[in-house]
């Protein structure tokens, strides 16, 4: 079925026109369907009568709620979050495990509101607002206003969005730029102005600088061109391929950084994918698929899967539906295959979510499935209320005797205590044994003058960013005493130093009934070549 072009004014907030022609595949009489009855009707009639106003208010309200909830959260920064903050203090075109966008966004946020946890995490909540708005615009272009508002709300309240907006990670900006690139593509595919090629270039380039998974977008275009005549014709338009080329050039400085740092990020990415070795198993693949349903929202995901099932059976599929399948199904199926063979994290197929939001919402709107839509959104809203409440009580929450938030508690107390001990010992530098300890010392000790270093990598290549940028050197150790933060007792681990003083144990509470322990040593007289201490003896 040939594509119908829907005027941009029908797909941007605030325009009061009557709906234009129904897009391909829309159910008969959908726009003229009268109001329903009961709770479901009340939940859905408002958005359908004033769709863009409803969506704009929802995005604004949920985003403000997320920012406010972050400000009262008791959850401290995780090791990755604290590491990203440390990157932001030294702007560059690349870092050990990720491209630079995450650090740039944190740096921008820090310049506006400071270095507190809420400010570090703020870019994620804002990125999800962009994702929801762009997702709605994509749906409005393809399917009309009703599908647009439900797709935008589906993206805003997806369980994955609710969780991701609480933390700072590379996925939030990646999906925002992916959604903007997809919007530019569907507008160009619908015959839009060549200026949309500029948005495509900007979004594609920024997406690549957020996470290399943005490259899936090119694969989606190729599959769409194979499956959909309208996409095949649009791919020949100069704004499309010029936009892709310009966007790809944005990655050039990062690749230059890679060349000067031993291809650190590319090596890390390869190790991350294959590091677990081959462990074939049915359970891992099925668990990955279940995780995708949870991240997208089970209702929207099931509706999108229904279209894939019909396509697999050879049924006639609308061109818009085929195009969206091209930007979702191959990614999910590819990573699911990886999960069956080795291991795959749930977020590895995150870029497929945008198309799933649009396609799933369009199918539900097409079938008039108001109850299912309202139920899926209600589930997301419930999570949006529950998770911030849990965050606010992170230091008191336990389930079955287990401290739920243990990974993100105790780091402030650890860093502050270690910093005071370093000052008392006259140490100019604290040396950590792990990436998590170094990240916590850097972030929660950011107001202290004591330096932070890590033990050099035992191998030829660094294993993390801190080993690459902050290895303890003999020159630094000779400037004064060093405070070693050890994961276990045993002064004999530092036998190659001239003087070793045991300063006792450091304990930090990490949740109800839980704590972490370290041993502190004051070191003087470094060896000629500093090396990492032997591993801890588990018998101690």
Order of alpha helices (4+ residues) and beta strands (2+ residues): alpha-alpha-alpha-alpha-alpha-alpha-alpha-alpha-alpha-alpha-alpha-alpha-alpha-alpha-alpha-alpha-alpha-alpha-alpha-alpha-beta-beta-alpha-beta-alpha-beta-alpha-alpha-beta-beta-beta
